[in-house]
Amino acid sequence: MTVDPIHITLVLASILCVLSYLPLVPSRHWFFRLFDFIRLQLLALLLLIFLVLLVFAFKAWSSAILLGLVAVSVTIFYQLWVVAPYFSKGSSTAASEGIRLLSLNVMQQNNSYQKVLDLVERLAPDIVLLMETDSNWDKAMESLEETHPQHIKIPKDNKYGMQCYTRLEMVQGEAKYLISEEHPSVRMELRTANNRSFCFWGIHPPPPSPTEKPTAKQKDAELLKLAALLADSNCPTLVAGDFNVVCWSQISKRFAALSKLKDARIGRGFFSTFPARWPLLRFPLDLLFHSKGIRINQLRVLEPVDSDHLPLFTAFEIQEHAQKEKESLNSEERQEVQETVVAGKAAAQKENKSEG
């Protein structure tokens, strides 16, 4: 039995094309969301398949090859259209001036505590956001309380603990539970040395995956509930953390649209942070959104610290007259948020009952 390479290539092309469009299916099941994460990898494979089909076309032209070339070309342009806003257009500000933020999912089972402490010492960030922190991480990071005396600590052993340290003046700070008591967030109202106030949120919603949550209901609910809270707030805001979603996904775009915040990656680059140990498979999972009154001076992915995530460093500044009134959500948008939150809370309650 002979193997036809053209036939195999056309089958692979068909599979890659179908997988590329699966995230358009209006389902929150992890299977359909999965292929949003690997768009860059799918794009690279599609380009390779396109070149292979071109070679076959020069050797033995056929209608099947033509159809394959057309399908792959359309899918390549579609993938490029999705990720195009994140190609770097160059940055006018290269210096890391302003307020400095370090955001890092430490990976709970990672015990390279000193590497994280050394990174904090070298960067001297004004805000340190750590995720997946348990009691071991809480104890190991105690020295940060000397340099960053204002802090909120929520250690948990379920991979959703969170610690946030700052050396800025904290006007107000609290742990928030947007959807589930198992998945905390932090909110801080901070004041800079030049007396400019802003709000900082650190979030870590659960991902849809075969090993975590079967659907994205809880994650979507957490993001949209936060978006609604931010839409009703006039405080200049920065939101950072492990979003467990890529920046070009529909839910990320919806979060930005409802909250009136901007994705810091747009026009700057992909800044892929996960998985740290597999560069060719990386995608941007640790995201950053900010209101118009906040200017991002630098965004940078740092060296690994033995976590499955790479640290994300940001330098930003609060511009004068940053606090402005924003257009609040309309009735349809509020209904969308409410329905999503109800579904998310129901999913969380169902999971708690099954675990109990």
N, C-alpha and C positions, 0 to 999 in steps of 0.2 A: 504493500500500500504506500503510494507516494504522497508526500506532504506538499501541498501547493502553497508556497510562501505568499503569493498574492492573496489567496483566500484567507490565510491566517492574519495577514495585515489588515484586510478589510473587516474581519471579525473584531480585531482589537480596536480598530478605528470606531466601529459601531458602539462597542462597550464604552470607550472613553467619551464619546459624544453623549450617550445616554446618561452616564454618571455626571457629566458636566451640568446637565439640566435638572437633575434630581432635586437640588435645593429649591427649585421653583414650585415643587409640589407643596400645597398648603397643609403640611402635616408637621407636628412637633416631635414626631418619633425620631430617635437618634439616627436611624439609618439614613433618612433624607437630609438631616443636618450635617452628617459626617463629611459629605463631599464639598461643603462650603469651606471646610478647613484646609483642604488640599488643592485649592484652585491653582496655585502656582505650580505644583507638581503635575497636575493634570495638563496644564498649559504646556509645560516642557515636554511631556509625552506626546501631546497632540502635534507639536512642532516637529518632533522626531518622526512620527507616523506620516506627516505631510511630506517630509523629505523622502522617506522610503517610497511612498506612493508616486512621487515625481520620478524617481529612478525607474520604477516599474513602468510608468507611463511612457518613458522614452524607449523602453525595450519592447513593450507589447501593449499598445493602446487598446482600451476596451471601455465600453459604457459603464461597467462596474467600477473601474478605476476612476473614471470621470465623476461618477456619483460620489465615490468615497472622497475625492479631492474637494468637491463642493461642500459636502457635509462637514469635513474636518476644517475647511477654511471658515465656514460660517461659525463653527464652534470656537475656533481660535479667536475670531473677532469678538465673539460674545464674551469669552473669558477676559480678553484684553479690555473690553469696555467695562467689565466689573471691577478690575483691579487698577485701571488706568489712573484714577485720582491719587493713587498712593505711590506712583513713580516720583522720584525726587526731582524737584524743579530748582534745587539749590536753595541755600539758606542765606539770608542777608546778615544774620547774626551768628557768628561762629563761637564767640566767647560764652563761657558758662556763667554769665553774670546773672544776678538776681537771686531769687529764692531757689534753693536746691532741694530736690525731692529724690529719694531713692525708694523704689518700689520693687519688692522681691517676694515671690513665692518660694519659701526656703526648702520645701519638701519635708514633711513632718519627720520621716525616718532618717533624714540627713543629720549627721552629727558634726559637721564641719563648722562648728560655732565660731571658731577663731577666724576663719576666712571671712565670715560676715562682719565680725567686729573690726577686722583689719580694713575691710572695704569701707565701712562707715568712717573709720578714723582717717583714711586717705581722702575720701570725698568731702568729709565734713558737711553732710546734708543738713538742711534746716528741718526737714521732715523725713522720717524713716517709717515706711509702711512694710510690715512683714506679715505674710500669710502662711497658713498651715502650721501655726505655732501651737505646741502643746506645753505641758508643764516643764518639760526639759528645756525647751527653747526659752520659755519665760525666765527660768533660773539662769540660763547661760547668757541672756541679754541684760542682766541686771545692771551691768556697768554702764549701759546706755542711759540709765536714769540720772547719772551724774552730769553727762553732757547735754542730755535732752530731758530736762526735769518734768516737762508736761507730757503726760502719756495716758493712753487708754489701752488696757490689756485684757484680752478675752481668750486665754488659753483653752484649747479644746483638744480632745484626743480623737476627733472624727475627721481630721484633715481640713477643718474649717475654722481653726483658731486664728486670731488676728491680734497684732500688736501695732500700735502707732505711737511714735515718739516724736516730740518736737522741742526745739529750743526757742521757738517763737512764743509770744504771749498767747495763751489759750483763753479766750473770753468765755467760751463754752465748749464742752465736749461730752459726748455720750456714745454708748453702744446702741446700735439700732438693729431691730429684727424686723425686716420688711415683710417677709413671708413666713419664715420658719424660725423657731428658737434654736435650731441647729446650725443656722447660717447667719452669723452676725456681720454687721457692717459698722464702720465708725464714722462719726460726723464731728468735725471740729470747726469752730469759728475762731479764726486766728487773726492776730494783728501784727503787722510788720513794724520794723524800727522807725519807718517814716509815717507811722500811724495810719496805714491803709489796711482795712479789714477785708477778709475773704473767707469763704467756706471751703473746707476740704472734706471730701468723702473718700473712704476706702471701702471697696466692695469685693466680694468673692462669691458669686452665685454658683450653684452646682451645675455641672455640665450634663448634657444628654450623651450617654455613652452606654455600651453594653455592660460596663463595670460600675457605673454610677447610677444615673437616673434613666429610665426607659424613654422619657420624653423631655422636651425642653420647657415644659409647663412652668416649673418652679423658677427656672432661670429667666424666662421671658417675663413672668410676673414680677420678679424682683426688679428687673431693669425698667419695666414700664411704670411700676409704682414709684421708683426713684425719679423717673423722668417727670411724672406728674408733680411730685414734691418740688422739684427744681423749677418747673414751669411757674409755680406759684411763689417762688422766692426771687427777691431782687438782689440777693447777696452774690457778688462775683464768686464763681464756683469752679473748682477743679475736682474732677473725679478720676481716681486711679485704682488699679487693682487687676487681679486675674479675673477677667470677665468671662472666661471659659467660652468665648465666642470670638470669631475673627472680625476685624474692623469693617470688612466689606459685606458682612452678612446683612440680611434684611432687618433683623432685630437690632443690630448696632445702628443702622441708619434710622430706624424708627425711634430708637432711644435719643439720637441726636436731634431728630426733627421735633419730638415732643418736648424735650428738655430745653431746646434752643441753645444747645452746646455744640461746639465744633470738635471734630476728631483731629487731634494734634498731628496725626500721621499724614493727613492730606497734604500733598505737595512736598512732603519731606522724605518719604521712603517707607519701606515695609517694617523695618525694625522688628524682625521676627525673634521671638523669645522662647519658643517651645517647639520640639524637645531640644534641650541644650546639647545632648550628646550626639544628635543626628542632624548636622547642618543642612543636608539636602532635603530633609523632611520638615524643616522648621516653618512655622507660620506665626503671625502676630496674635498672641493670646492675651498678653498683658497690655491693656489699652489705657488711653488717656484722653479725656474730654475736658474742654474748658469753655467758659463763657467769653463773650467778645471783649470784655474788659481785661482779660488776662492775655499777655503776650508770651508765647513760648520762644525762648532764646536758644535752647538746645534740647535735643532729644537724642539719647545715645543708649545702645545696648552694651552692657559691660561683660567682662570676662566671667567664666563660670565659677561657681562656688560650691560645686558638687551637688547642686539641686538639679531637678529636671527642667527648671526654668532659668533663663538668664536674667540678671538684674536689669532694670530699666531706670536710667537716670534722666532727670528733667531739670532744666533751669528755666525759671519763668519770672515774670514781674507783674505786679498789679498796676495797671495804668491809672492815671488820674481820672476822676469822674467815671470810674468803672461801673459803679452801681447805677443801673438804669432799670426802668420798668420794662417788663417783658409782656408780650401778649400771652394771656393765659389760654388754657385749653378750651376748645369749644365743646359743645354737648356730645358730639359724635366721638371726639377724642377721649373724653372722660368715660363714655360708655365702653369704648375699646379697652381702656385701662382697667375699668371695673371688671369686665368680663374675663380679661386675662388674669387679673389678681384672684378672682374667685376660682378659676381653674387651677391656678398655681397653689393656692391654699388647700384646695381639695386633694390635689396630688400629694402635698406634704402630709396631710392628715392620713391619707390612705397608706402612705409609706410608714408612718409612725405606728399605725395599728398593726401592719404586717410584721414590723420588727418587734412589736411588743408581744 
